[in-house]
Structure formats: structure tokens, C-alpha cells
Amino acid sequence: MNPATSRRFRFRRGGRLAVVAAATAAVGLALSGCGGVATPALGPTAAAADPASAKDAKGNVTLCGGKDGAGLYKGTVDAFMKANPGVTAKYTSIGATTDDARTQTIQRLQGKSNECDLFLMDVTWTPEFASQGWVLDQTKLVESNKDKLIASTAATARYKDRYWATPFFTNAGLIYYDKSKVAKPETWQQLYTEAAKASGDGVVFQAKQYEGLTVNFLELLYSAGGDVIDDQGNIKIDSPETRKVLDFMAGGIKSGAVEKGVLTYDEDGTRLAYESGKNGYERNWPYVYGLLNKTKLAGTFGVAPLPSWEGGKASGVLGGWNLGISSYSSNPGAAVAFIDFATSPDWQKHVAADYSSAPVNEAAYSDPGVLAKMPFAKELLASVKSAKPRPSSPVYQQISEAIYKNVYSVLSGTASTDDAVKKMADQIKKAQASF
């Protein structure tokens, strides 16, 4: 959270709201006459979306978010309008990257703009946006659909015992492997051993200094039984599990099990490296499957869920995007109608089959049409169901930065494991104290 937003709220221990800025209170008064929406504050009177408001929705509704690379956002908007002729919907791109989209989203919300009725929210944004009163409470909407949602995806929209968004599509890491060089991995230890023995450059993943490295590190940490913070916000990162995982990852680079180039790779860098045909394994997201099948590697690779830590359980880290309704929306009823459509069992099949994204509706993974387009759906579902959310905190961005910068320092050989872990814990503590 930037200093401007952190000054707007002050919290007592335990996370209870103490003082809300006068500007936010004024917004609440303005919204009180807007479709029965209450004051946008985190607490008993938090603004809530009304499920019944979707009935006979009319007018205009705008969904805002990042780059629509696969066409999913525009495709959903167009299909929604066909199903709801009384509503005119559009998609507005407000950022080429996740960081750009977050910055543009926050600017609009801080300015109380009604340009966007809905925002595509990265799964890590929920605590911050809820704490600031920027999005409507969607508890009733989510609870009415929980029997259709994969439980792990619903957890990404939860903060302080309420839901502040509805899952739209999810994401979990997968292992792509060269069937002629290496075996399907069952444990991380086996994967690294196989990678070191294979001809070529071993395993590739995302290890440059950014959010992707946080995710890759947490996948191993969670599977080894470690954690960053607990449900009460207590810091757990300074642990034997953290040290064990960092030593393991650094050892992989030293032994040649991990290609040294990973220190510069994001998702596409990883994908392009694997497409060269030199690597045994690639850790990446589901979208890579379709792209690999358009290369000379088509038919040569297998797809597996993330492996477990030896003696532990497999645990991915959930990605994906949720649909949040702006507290300043001028048409919350149409926004609710859009969410109902986008998360319906029928449309969730299209999310998978037509756009190669991971649906939040579990039934979609066994649909024949989906399986024809996404034959690794079983493996993907296993990864999604075993995955955990990233640390839930209004200062998640600072927590992630503390993680990936210090993990990188160990992998690049510029810091010892012990020093990096202590520094990581101290920086997370300072980040929590800033809110």
C-alpha cells in the first residue's frame, strides 16, 4: 500500500477498524441512495451487493482490467450482452501488466470514479481493497454459489470472514516435462535429481525479482510445511522449513539441476527457454499448454501437477482473477448480473474450452467438451484443489517484495540463507507495522 492510501485508515490490534477518513464517510452518504448500497466501510455496516438486484438489470456496465491476451474478458462481455439484451456492457483495458492494472485500478478507486462498475482483481488484492472500502461485500453472492465453486478459489476472495469478490477464473502451476528425457515428477527432490541427470539445462522456472519468484518459492515452502504468516498475522517465515527450501533451491542452481538463466526469467522467458528443446522440466501456468502445442515440441511433453516435498504434500499457490464490484458503481445491479453470468456453470465451460483458462466451477473439469480442448484438466484440477492462497494481508505487495528480493539474493549467491531469512522476516514485520 502506498503512503497516500495507508493514511486513510488506522487499525487497532486484531484488525478492527478504528477511524475512517471523512472522505470515505462522505462517499458512504453519496452511495446510500444508490440501489440500497450501504456505507463502504469494513465492519458491520459494510456496503453489500444485493443478489436480487440482478433481476431485470438494465443500462450500462463496464468491466475494467488488464491486457486481454486470450480474449476472455471481451468474449465474456459479448456473450453476456447476448444473454442480457437490456444491458450494454463493455470491457476497458487499464494496464498492460498486473502492476499497471493495479495502479490504474487504485487511482480510479481513490478518485471515487464511476467509470468502472467492475474490476478484475488479482487474488492478492482482496485484503487491501476490502480494508479501504473500495469494493462491495459479496458474501451473499458467493455463499449462494459456494456449492459450485472450488473451495480454494473462494478463499482468495475472503477477508475478515466476508467475501469481497467472486472468483472468475483461477490458476495453478503445472510441470511440463520432456517424456524422452525425464520421468513424471512425484517429489521436488526427484524432479531436481532427474533434471541434474538429464542432458540439457535441467528445470526452468520464474526466478527474476518479481511476483513470479514469490509464487515459485511458496510452492516449495508450502509443500515443505512452512508458511509466511498465520491467520492472526503472526510471522512464520523465519523457520527451519524456509531455510531448508532456500538451501534446496540454491543447491539446484549450483548442481546444474536448475538452468542459471532462471534468474532472468518471467513466465514467457521460461516458456521460450523450454521451447528450445534443451530442458527436461518447465514450471509454468496452464496457458503454456496451447502455445507448446504450436511448436516443434507438440506431442513430446507430458503435463503433471506440482510435486510434493519429500515426506509432505503437494501444494500449489493460487493465481487467477476475481470480479469485484466498485463501491462507486452507478449500476451495481447490472454488475451483479454480469457476475452471475460469468461464473455460471455453462459459461465456465467456455472459460476452459475456448480460452484455455482454469475455471472456478469444478464440474467444468469433467465436461467432455472441456476435456477435448484441455486434456490435462484432471492434473490442473488436482493442482488447483491442493493450492493455497498467498499471504492474506492489506500490505501483501510489500510482503511479496520482501520475499522475492531475499530469495533472489540467496539464489544469485549474494546473501547467505540465514541472513536472507532474518532480513525477510524483519521486512515483513515493518510492512505490517506500516498499516
TORVODREN-537688 format. One record per residue (C-alpha): residue in one letter; x, y, z. Coordinates in pm, whole numbers, plus 32768, in hexadecimal, padded with zeros to 4 digits. Last residue first. Layout:
<pts>
aXYZ/...
</pts>
This chain:
<pts>
f7FBE7FE28321/s81318028833D/a81607F2B8457/q810F7E0D8369/a821C7E828277/k83187EA38392/k82D77D3B83FE/i82F77CC28297/q84467D75827B/d84C57CD583BB/a845B7B78834E/m85077B9D81FD/k86447C24829C/k86557AFA8387/v861A7A098267/a871D7AB38188/d88297AB18296/d87F4793F82DD/t87F278DB816D/s893279968124/a892A7ABD8038/t89B47B167EDE/g89A979B37E52/s88A579F57D43/l87B478FC7DDE/v87E579927F39/s87B67AFC7EC9/y868A7A937DF7/v85DD7A037F28/n861B7B4E7FD9/k858A7C237EC2/y84687B337E85/i83F67B207FEE/a84137C8B805B/e83687CF37F18/s824C7C007F5D/i82197C9280B8/q82197DF3802C/q810B7D997F2D/y80477CDB8036/v80157E11810C/p7E9C7DE2813B/s7EEF7C7C819E/s7E917B19813B/p7FD17A5980F4/r7FB079A67FA3/p7E8B78BD7F79/k7EC377467F93/a7EC2763F7E81/s7E5474D57EAA/k7D0A75077DF4/v7DA975D17CDD/s7EC274D97CA1/a7DD573AF7C98/l7CED746E7BAE/l7E1074AF7AC2/e7E7173417ABB/k7D0C72DA7A68/a7CEE73EF7963/f7E23737378A8/p7D54731E7775/m7CEB748B7749/k7C3674AE75FC/a7B8F735875F7/l7B7C73577772/v7AB7749C776C/g79B774147677/p799672D4773D/d795173937883/s7A1E730579A3/y7ADA744679F4/a799F751979CF/a790274737B03/e79FF751F7BE4/n798A76807B93/v7AAF776E7BC8/p7B1F773A7A60/a7C90772A79FE/s7CD477EA78C0/s7D0777587765/y7C24785F76C4/d7B22779875FF/a7B14765076BE/a7B6876CF781A/v7AAC78197835/h79A477807750/k795876777857/q793F77907959/w782F78297881/d7746770178BB/p778E76DC7A2E/s7740784D7A69/t786279227AE3/a785D7A2079C8/f76E07A2F79C3/d76A37A6C7B35/i77C77B607B3A/f772C7C277A1C/a75DC7C317ACD/v76867CB27C08/a77287DC87B3E/a75D77E177AA0/g75487E487BFE/p76777F147C6D/n762B80217B68/s76CA816C7BCC/s77FA80BA7C57/y78B2817B7D67/s78E380577E56/s797A7FA37D2B/i79087E3C7CFB/g7A247D407D05/l7A487C1E7C12/n7B647B2F7C64/w7C9F7AD87BA5/g7D8F79B37BAC/g7EB579357C71/l7EB278327D80/v7FF477AE7E10/g803176397DEF/s804E753E7F05/a80BD73D67EE4/k80CF73238030/g81F272C6810E/g82F271B1813D/e83BF72278014/w832473727FAA/s8203732F7EC0/p81F973527D48/l8138745B7C84/p803373C07BA3/a80B773157A6B/v80B6735C78F4/g8176728577FB/f824972F476D6/t82A772707580/g8156728C74CE/a818D73F2745E/l82F87452749C/k832474E1733A/t8243760073A7/k80CB7645739E/n808E754274AE/l817176077591/l808C7736756F/g7F56767275CF/y7FF975E37704/v809B772B7773/y7F4977B777DF/p7F4576BE78FF/w8056777179C8/n81CB772279DF/r82D4763C7A72/e83A975AE795A/y84657467795E/g856A73AB7890/n85F874D577DC/k86AA74F0768D/g858074F775A1/s8599766C7553/e842A767E75B7/y8499765C7721/a855677A4770F/l8431784F7664/r834277E27775/t84277853788D/g845679A877ED/d82DD79BA77BE/e829A7979792E/d83B27A5879B6/y851D79F47992/t865B7AB379EB/l86CD79E37B17/v864D78B27A58/g877E78D07976/k884678007A67/e878D76C679F1/v872975F97B1E/a87AD74987B58/g890675247B10/s898A74D37C69/k89B876407CD1/i886076A67C54/g87B975857D0A/g887B75CD7E46/a87E3772A7E50/m868676927E42/f86D475907F50/d877C768B8035/l865077718012/v85607652805B/k861875E08192/r863C77428217/t84C8778481ED/e846E76378292/p8555767B83B9/s849077BA83FE/d849B793483E8/i836B794D8301/k826A791D8416/i82047A85845B/n80C27A9F8524/g7FA97B3B845A/q7E917A8D8517/d7E4F799A83FA/d7FBF793D83ED/i80D879F08337/v81DC796D8243/d81AF77F48255/g827376AE8259/g820075468238/a82F174DF8122/s81D674F48022/y819076578093/l82FE76BB806E/l832476177F18/e81F876C77E7E/l825177FE7F46/f839D78227E8F/n82FC780C7D37/v81F079087D9A/t82E67A047E29/l83BE79D87CF3/g82967A2E7C15/e82527B6A7CDB/y83957C0C7C66/q85117BF27C7D/k855C7AEF7B71/a852679857BD5/q840E78F87AFA/f844E778C7AA3/v853A76B279D9/v85A9754F7A27/g86DE749C79A1/d87B47542789A/g8802742F77A2/s883E72BE77D4/a877B724078FB/k882F71DC7A3A/a8804732A7AED/a8697733D7A86/e865071E07B0A/t86E5723A7C5C/y862B73877C64/l84DF72DF7C11/q851971C87D0A/q855672C27E21/w842373887DBD/t8354724D7DE2/e827C717C7CF5/p830F71F67BAE/k82B371507A62/a83F970C079EA/v8506716D791D/k85A6717377C5/s84B870E376C1/k837E71557778/d83F472BF777A/y833D735A78A0/y823B746978DF/i81F8749E7A51/l80C275617AB0/g807B76977B7E/a7F1F76FB7BE6/n7E2D77F77B54/t7CCA78697B93/f7BAF78FF7AD1/f7A9079E07B3B/p7A9679CA7CB9/t79967AB27D5C/a7A0B7BE27E1E/w7A087C6F7F7E/y79A97B36803F/r79877B5281B9/d7A2B7AB982EB/k7B347BCB830A/y7BAA7B9281A4/r7B317A9680A4/a7B587AB27F29/t7C8179C37F13/a7BC878C67FED/a7AC278997EDE/t7BCD780C7DF7/s7C3E77077EF6/a7AD9768F7F26/i7A9D763F7DB8/l795676EE7D6F/k7807764E7D1A/d779076117E80/k7810776B7ED7/n771A78177DED/s762278B37EE2/e774278EE7FD2/v77FB79B77ECD/l76DB7AA37E83/k767D7AD17FF0/t77E37B1E8053/q78187C177F39/d787A7D438011/l78A77E677F24/v79FD7EE27EBD/w7AD080147F14/g7A948012808D/q7C09803A80CE/s7C237EFA8195/a7B6D7E398086/f7C587EB37F74/e7D8E7E62803F/p7D157D0E80B5/t7C9D7C9F7F57/w7DC67D097E82/t7E847BBF7E83/v7D867B087DA8/d7DBB7C037C91/m7C7F7CCF7C6E/l7BCA7CFF7B23/f7B017E357B70/l798F7E707B4C/d78BF7FAC7B2D/c79DD806F7A90/e79B881DF7A33/n790F822A7B80/s7A4782DA7C02/k7A7583007D78/g7BCF839A7D37/q7C6F829C7E1F/l7BB7818D7D5F/r7C2C820C7C0E/q7D95822C7C7D/i7D8680D77D21/t7D19802F7BDE/q7E2380E07B10/t7F3680747BFF/r7EB37F0F7C11/a7E957EF97A97/d7FFA7F737A6A/d807B7E747B66/t7FBA7D5C7ABE/t80477DBF796B/a7FC27E737837/g7ED47F4B7900/i7D7D7FEC78F8/s7CC57F1D77F4/t7B557F7877E1/y7A537E6A77A1/k78F27EC77740/a778F7E7577A2/t76407EF67725/v752C7E5477EF/g73C57E0F7787/p742F7D04768E/n74AF7C2277A6/a751A7AD4770E/k75AF7B7875DB/m76457C8576B9/f76EB7B7E7795/a77867AD17667/d78277C1675F9/v78AE7C647755/t79357B03777F/g79E97B127632/k7A7C7C677687/y7B087BDD77CC/l7B7B7A8F773F/g7C327B1C7610/a7D6A7A54765F/g7E4C7B82768C/d7D4C7C637733/k7E457D5677CC/g7DD97DCC7923/g7C8A7E1E79BC/c7B487EE479A7/l79E47E60797E/t78E27F667920/v77697F56794E/n765D801C789A/g74E6801678C5/k73FE7F017933/a73EA7DEE7A38/d729B7D367A39/k73087C647B62/a74737CA67BBB/s740D7D717CEE/a73997C337D9D/p74FF7BD27DF1/d752C7D1B7EB3/a76947D8F7EC5/a76FC7DFF8020/a77967F3C80AD/a782D7EF78202/t774C7F538328/p77CF7E468417/g79377E9D83BD/l7A187EF38299/a798980358210/p78D1808D80D1/t778F81208165/a765F805A80F1/v75DF80157F94/g746380267F7D/g7462805E7E06/c752681A07E16/g749382867F1F/s758C82258029/l76A682477F31/a76D583BC7F64/l76CA839380DC/g77D2828280C8/v78AC835D7FF0/a789F84648101/a7911836381FE/t7A378311811B/a7A9C847E8111/a7A81849B8289/a7B8E839482B3/v7B2C825C8371/v7BB3822D84D0/a7BC680F1859E/l7B8D7FCA84B8/r7BD17E818565/g7D087DC884EA/g7D5E7D0D862A/r7E357E2986AA/r7D9A7F7C865F/f7D8B7FF784FB/r7DB4814C8458/f7D2781A18304/r7D5882B88204/r7ECB82E08249/s7F1A818F81AD/t7E8481FF8064/a7F6D83258030/p8098826A80BA/n8081815A7FAE/m800080008000/
</pts>
